[in-house]
Amino acid sequence: MMIVLAGSLDSKIRAKCEERLNSRLLLYLLIYLRLIIIAMNITSLTMVETSLLVAILFGIGVLFYRRFLSGHRGGSSQASGEEKYGLKVNGDKSSEGTWKSTQFEYPKIEPVTTPLRSIKPVTYRPFKWGKYVVAMGLRTMQWNEWIELDQEFERYFKIREERLRVRGERLLKTLPERPGIVGSGEPAAVELLYELAEFLSRRYPDVYRVTRLAPSEGSYGWYGQGQIKDITIVPLNRKFVIGEDDPLKISSLLIQEDFAIMVEGSDGRYYFQAGAVLIAGSWRMEDKLGMALDEIHTSGNVPQYQSKLDSPMARFFTKFPLDKPVARDNYTFQVVPEAKEDALDFAELAWAQTMKGSEDLKISEGQMWLKESYDDEDSKAIGQIQQDVSTPSYPPIGPSTVWLRVERETMRRLPRTGAVIFTIRTYQTRISELAKEPGVPGRIASALRSWPDDVARYKGHEAYEGIVEYLDECHAEQVRVGVYKEEVPFAEQHCLNSWLLRYPSSFKF
Ligand code: HEM
């Protein structure tokens, strides 16, 4: 009886848990409770055996709970920096916007010994079977993994350098102090450059070479070493002397990532005070610089921002400790005409021209159809979308013209200035390549079908949604030849049904 009761309670609560990521704890507790009930109902066990089983289950429950807490706070399973290195992990802050410089000893950075040309791009595949849930989706990031380098480095470098040459200041900028609102982004921009130079020269010693000043009080050098004077990208033979150029420019050329520097204001909100956004593809730094975190997102009509993201993100930024960096992934798809193949930026990495129209339009054309869809409370545009629009026309799609675009984003706090550094690394892969990966075409098709309407519109699905037919065929073929064993979970079946209702002609069996 108790089991039946727990079972029906289970399914109701399970559905709610799928709605809200933060309800994971409830789910764990429920599973745990159910196991205990089952144990207590096994009559063949003696009293001692039952007690032992309950004790073990209790232990598992405690482990789950601790794991939940550490994941929820973006914490790692390792000892915290405070325990391990004697640090003040939360910095020293007497009031909003007044961070006091904090001593911070970094965990040892493990060097990568694989030659750069042999490092393949990481294959992030962040889409899941089943229901799509808008959530922060933060995970713990190991220090070693802050900045990712791979065999694409030189191509990215050339694209980034060319972008700076052509668009210069529009792509990287530091804002001065705005009295009473927020401090300048300048100190954090300088600190970030030293942090990058320290990290990169340790993590990729064959790629970056540094020279240092003699050790001195207040130096930016890690582990008591002298401050870095210059840094050379060895395979490209490019040397950057710190202090001789804009720190943002040097940082932006050292890595494949774009980055935003978020400084806490006197109202406790975090402001985009400096950054280098060279290859974001679908948004321009000039439209967002100076905005607070919430404005950045509401002005872009990020779906369900106010209901699902606003408060958790604000809380996260306020409490974000120095020693627990985090990462998350975003993904979308873009259409790129094949004719671009021989160009340096053949995949429209820097700017998704085909999807968004000209980078110089006040509003990119591809975004204009969003206008009519956003009258609800959840997404009030602050003024970016002002013009009337005609429906954009997209080129024909196929497996080699539709690309997956994954953004791997990281966040960490800087110890001296307390600024939060947000990095964005973009990875692109053609659908024709993804289709060869076991289980992936099925998962992408599932993801495309599971997007709620607002998410689908935001991600510009109308340009590429027809690709699901091809993905279904690839999935069916993978199942047929045994590359992938088909399992259609209940939630996925539900999504298929709703997709069939919406697009009956797109599904053939
Ligand atoms: C906890 C941290 C953050 C979370 C959970 C988050 C979440 C999101 C999500 C869900 C989207 C929509 C993307 C999509 O569905 O394809 C988005 C877009 C965006 N985010 Fe964030 N974000 C975070 C931090 C930041 C920071 C620090 C910046 C600083 C610049 C930023 C800048 C943007 C921009 C510019 C967009 C595109 C907005 C547009 O379309 O105009 N985000 N973010």
Residues whose N, C-alpha, C, O or C-beta is under 5 A from the ligand:
A	BS01	HEM	A135 M136 A260 F272 W283 I296 S299 G300 V302 M313 N330 Y331 T332 F422
